[in-house]
Amino acid sequence: MSVSKRGRIWWYEFRFAGRRIQESSKSTSKTLAKQAEQRRRRELEQGFNSIEDVRQQLIRSLREVSQEYLESYSLRYRSVTFAKHALKHLVRHLGDKMIVDISEKTVREYQDERLRESAAPKTINEEVGILLRVMGERGQLIRAKLKKEKQLKLKVPKHLAKVFSPEEKMQLIEAARAAKSPTIYPALMLATNTAMRSSEIRTLKWEQVDLEKRFLVVGRTKTDAGEGRTIPFNPPLYHALREHREWYTLMFGRTEPQWVSLPFWKVAPA
């Protein structure tokens, strides 16, 4: 054991599982610093020995484990955007901590820190969920304890969806038609008449649109069930897409099957 004084505060330092642990005791008393070091060592040893056959995993940092988790996640799921975003915040706050060093208290402190950063409770809950999955069996134990204490999830306020009146919907459509960008109107018509996801609309290609038979085929999407579904056109959507194709042909000279039909979200074809 080694304790040293920095200013008025005593720090302790020791090695655990080949790693250097150097932390502040937050005390001006050398005696309390030694006691804090003993408690800290005992916490790490208890966590290290609580689950058999995973000791090497427990002493790895969250940063290391998160990278492997994201690589595996990207192989299993199509959309990794949120996982990347969540892990970025987790690593920013907890990246240097060993898995064995993350406890229920750590999770509660993380929740508080993210609330101070004005993150939404729903977002924080999802980030904590990923954190506990990254941690494996130790994460499951922490999840169970937090759930028992009713501290696993932050309370999420309920928001009622706004339903546009027919008059408001008409005003929105008229504003879209009058917009400088000629692609806003067809995008709005797709959104209001097909229930397509925004990512499905953004990546819609001309090969998926059949104006003669008046339907489109949804391409790559978030779920297997959603991919390949066909959506028939009602008259307003058909006329909007027909007008859009006329503008598109005039602007780019032709329409190629592999080109994105709404180029204001993508680089327009040359």
Contacts in CASP RR format, 6 or more apart in sequence:
PFRMAT RR
TARGET T0000
AUTHOR 0000-0000-0000
METHOD contacts of the structure
MODEL  1
MSVSKRGRIWWYEFRFAGRRIQESSKSTSKTLAKQAEQRRRRELEQGFNS
IEDVRQQLIRSLREVSQEYLESYSLRYRSVTFAKHALKHLVRHLGDKMIV
DISEKTVREYQDERLRESAAPKTINEEVGILLRVMGERGQLIRAKLKKEK
QLKLKVPKHLAKVFSPEEKMQLIEAARAAKSPTIYPALMLATNTAMRSSE
IRTLKWEQVDLEKRFLVVGRTKTDAGEGRTIPFNPPLYHALREHREWYTL
MFGRTEPQWVSLPFWKVAPA
1 12 0 8 1.000
1 14 0 8 1.000
1 34 0 8 1.000
1 37 0 8 1.000
1 38 0 8 1.000
2 12 0 8 1.000
2 13 0 8 1.000
2 14 0 8 1.000
3 10 0 8 1.000
3 11 0 8 1.000
3 12 0 8 1.000
3 13 0 8 1.000
3 25 0 8 1.000
3 30 0 8 1.000
3 33 0 8 1.000
3 34 0 8 1.000
3 37 0 8 1.000
4 10 0 8 1.000
4 11 0 8 1.000
4 13 0 8 1.000
5 11 0 8 1.000
5 30 0 8 1.000
6 24 0 8 1.000
8 28 0 8 1.000
9 24 0 8 1.000
9 25 0 8 1.000
9 26 0 8 1.000
9 27 0 8 1.000
9 28 0 8 1.000
10 24 0 8 1.000
10 25 0 8 1.000
10 27 0 8 1.000
10 28 0 8 1.000
10 29 0 8 1.000
10 30 0 8 1.000
10 32 0 8 1.000
10 33 0 8 1.000
11 22 0 8 1.000
11 23 0 8 1.000
11 24 0 8 1.000
11 25 0 8 1.000
11 33 0 8 1.000
12 22 0 8 1.000
12 23 0 8 1.000
12 25 0 8 1.000
12 33 0 8 1.000
12 34 0 8 1.000
12 36 0 8 1.000
12 37 0 8 1.000
12 40 0 8 1.000
13 20 0 8 1.000
13 21 0 8 1.000
13 22 0 8 1.000
13 23 0 8 1.000
14 21 0 8 1.000
14 37 0 8 1.000
14 41 0 8 1.000
15 21 0 8 1.000
16 41 0 8 1.000
16 44 0 8 1.000
16 45 0 8 1.000
16 48 0 8 1.000
16 59 0 8 1.000
17 44 0 8 1.000
17 48 0 8 1.000
17 55 0 8 1.000
17 59 0 8 1.000
18 59 0 8 1.000
19 59 0 8 1.000
19 98 0 8 1.000
21 40 0 8 1.000
21 41 0 8 1.000
21 44 0 8 1.000
23 40 0 8 1.000
25 32 0 8 1.000
25 33 0 8 1.000
25 36 0 8 1.000
25 37 0 8 1.000
26 36 0 8 1.000
27 33 0 8 1.000
27 36 0 8 1.000
43 101 0 8 1.000
44 98 0 8 1.000
44 100 0 8 1.000
44 101 0 8 1.000
47 58 0 8 1.000
47 100 0 8 1.000
47 138 0 8 1.000
48 55 0 8 1.000
48 58 0 8 1.000
48 59 0 8 1.000
48 100 0 8 1.000
49 55 0 8 1.000
50 138 0 8 1.000
50 141 0 8 1.000
51 58 0 8 1.000
51 137 0 8 1.000
51 138 0 8 1.000
51 141 0 8 1.000
54 137 0 8 1.000
54 138 0 8 1.000
57 65 0 8 1.000
57 99 0 8 1.000
57 136 0 8 1.000
58 98 0 8 1.000
58 99 0 8 1.000
58 100 0 8 1.000
58 138 0 8 1.000
59 98 0 8 1.000
59 99 0 8 1.000
59 100 0 8 1.000
60 98 0 8 1.000
60 99 0 8 1.000
61 95 0 8 1.000
61 96 0 8 1.000
61 97 0 8 1.000
61 98 0 8 1.000
61 99 0 8 1.000
62 90 0 8 1.000
62 91 0 8 1.000
62 94 0 8 1.000
62 95 0 8 1.000
62 96 0 8 1.000
62 97 0 8 1.000
62 98 0 8 1.000
62 99 0 8 1.000
62 102 0 8 1.000
62 131 0 8 1.000
62 134 0 8 1.000
62 135 0 8 1.000
63 91 0 8 1.000
63 95 0 8 1.000
63 96 0 8 1.000
65 99 0 8 1.000
65 134 0 8 1.000
65 135 0 8 1.000
66 87 0 8 1.000
66 90 0 8 1.000
66 91 0 8 1.000
66 95 0 8 1.000
66 134 0 8 1.000
69 87 0 8 1.000
69 130 0 8 1.000
69 133 0 8 1.000
69 134 0 8 1.000
70 80 0 8 1.000
70 83 0 8 1.000
70 84 0 8 1.000
70 87 0 8 1.000
73 80 0 8 1.000
73 83 0 8 1.000
74 80 0 8 1.000
74 83 0 8 1.000
77 83 0 8 1.000
78 220 0 8 1.000
78 222 0 8 1.000
79 222 0 8 1.000
82 126 0 8 1.000
83 130 0 8 1.000
86 123 0 8 1.000
86 126 0 8 1.000
86 127 0 8 1.000
86 130 0 8 1.000
87 130 0 8 1.000
87 134 0 8 1.000
89 114 0 8 1.000
89 119 0 8 1.000
89 127 0 8 1.000
90 110 0 8 1.000
90 127 0 8 1.000
90 130 0 8 1.000
90 131 0 8 1.000
90 134 0 8 1.000
93 110 0 8 1.000
93 113 0 8 1.000
93 114 0 8 1.000
94 102 0 8 1.000
94 106 0 8 1.000
94 110 0 8 1.000
94 131 0 8 1.000
97 106 0 8 1.000
99 135 0 8 1.000
99 138 0 8 1.000
100 138 0 8 1.000
102 131 0 8 1.000
102 135 0 8 1.000
102 138 0 8 1.000
102 139 0 8 1.000
102 142 0 8 1.000
103 142 0 8 1.000
104 142 0 8 1.000
104 145 0 8 1.000
104 146 0 8 1.000
104 149 0 8 1.000
104 151 0 8 1.000
107 128 0 8 1.000
107 131 0 8 1.000
107 132 0 8 1.000
107 142 0 8 1.000
107 146 0 8 1.000
108 146 0 8 1.000
108 151 0 8 1.000
110 124 0 8 1.000
110 127 0 8 1.000
110 128 0 8 1.000
110 131 0 8 1.000
111 124 0 8 1.000
111 128 0 8 1.000
111 154 0 8 1.000
114 123 0 8 1.000
114 124 0 8 1.000
114 127 0 8 1.000
115 121 0 8 1.000
115 124 0 8 1.000
115 154 0 8 1.000
119 127 0 8 1.000
120 156 0 8 1.000
121 154 0 8 1.000
121 155 0 8 1.000
121 156 0 8 1.000
121 157 0 8 1.000
122 156 0 8 1.000
124 154 0 8 1.000
125 153 0 8 1.000
125 154 0 8 1.000
125 156 0 8 1.000
128 152 0 8 1.000
128 153 0 8 1.000
129 143 0 8 1.000
131 139 0 8 1.000
132 139 0 8 1.000
132 140 0 8 1.000
132 142 0 8 1.000
132 143 0 8 1.000
133 139 0 8 1.000
135 142 0 8 1.000
143 152 0 8 1.000
146 152 0 8 1.000
164 172 0 8 1.000
169 192 0 8 1.000
172 188 0 8 1.000
173 185 0 8 1.000
173 188 0 8 1.000
173 189 0 8 1.000
173 192 0 8 1.000
176 184 0 8 1.000
176 185 0 8 1.000
176 188 0 8 1.000
177 185 0 8 1.000
179 185 0 8 1.000
181 264 0 8 1.000
182 244 0 8 1.000
182 247 0 8 1.000
183 244 0 8 1.000
183 262 0 8 1.000
183 263 0 8 1.000
183 264 0 8 1.000
183 265 0 8 1.000
184 264 0 8 1.000
185 240 0 8 1.000
185 244 0 8 1.000
186 240 0 8 1.000
186 241 0 8 1.000
186 243 0 8 1.000
186 244 0 8 1.000
186 261 0 8 1.000
186 262 0 8 1.000
187 201 0 8 1.000
187 262 0 8 1.000
189 236 0 8 1.000
189 237 0 8 1.000
189 240 0 8 1.000
189 241 0 8 1.000
190 196 0 8 1.000
190 201 0 8 1.000
190 204 0 8 1.000
190 237 0 8 1.000
190 241 0 8 1.000
191 198 0 8 1.000
191 201 0 8 1.000
193 233 0 8 1.000
193 234 0 8 1.000
193 236 0 8 1.000
193 237 0 8 1.000
194 216 0 8 1.000
194 231 0 8 1.000
194 237 0 8 1.000
196 204 0 8 1.000
196 218 0 8 1.000
196 231 0 8 1.000
197 221 0 8 1.000
197 222 0 8 1.000
199 221 0 8 1.000
199 222 0 8 1.000
200 218 0 8 1.000
200 219 0 8 1.000
200 221 0 8 1.000
201 262 0 8 1.000
202 260 0 8 1.000
202 262 0 8 1.000
202 265 0 8 1.000
202 266 0 8 1.000
203 219 0 8 1.000
203 220 0 8 1.000
203 260 0 8 1.000
204 216 0 8 1.000
204 219 0 8 1.000
204 260 0 8 1.000
204 261 0 8 1.000
204 262 0 8 1.000
205 257 0 8 1.000
205 258 0 8 1.000
205 259 0 8 1.000
205 260 0 8 1.000
205 261 0 8 1.000
206 245 0 8 1.000
206 255 0 8 1.000
206 256 0 8 1.000
206 257 0 8 1.000
206 258 0 8 1.000
206 259 0 8 1.000
206 261 0 8 1.000
207 257 0 8 1.000
207 258 0 8 1.000
208 216 0 8 1.000
208 217 0 8 1.000
208 218 0 8 1.000
208 219 0 8 1.000
209 216 0 8 1.000
209 241 0 8 1.000
209 245 0 8 1.000
209 261 0 8 1.000
210 216 0 8 1.000
210 217 0 8 1.000
211 238 0 8 1.000
211 241 0 8 1.000
211 242 0 8 1.000
211 245 0 8 1.000
214 232 0 8 1.000
214 233 0 8 1.000
214 238 0 8 1.000
215 230 0 8 1.000
215 231 0 8 1.000
215 232 0 8 1.000
215 233 0 8 1.000
216 230 0 8 1.000
216 231 0 8 1.000
216 233 0 8 1.000
217 228 0 8 1.000
217 229 0 8 1.000
217 230 0 8 1.000
217 231 0 8 1.000
218 226 0 8 1.000
218 227 0 8 1.000
218 228 0 8 1.000
218 229 0 8 1.000
218 230 0 8 1.000
218 231 0 8 1.000
219 227 0 8 1.000
219 228 0 8 1.000
220 227 0 8 1.000
221 227 0 8 1.000
221 228 0 8 1.000
233 241 0 8 1.000
244 261 0 8 1.000
245 255 0 8 1.000
245 261 0 8 1.000
248 255 0 8 1.000
248 261 0 8 1.000
248 263 0 8 1.000
249 255 0 8 1.000
251 268 0 8 1.000
252 259 0 8 1.000
252 268 0 8 1.000
252 269 0 8 1.000
255 261 0 8 1.000
256 269 0 8 1.000
259 269 0 8 1.000
260 266 0 8 1.000
260 269 0 8 1.000
263 269 0 8 1.000
END
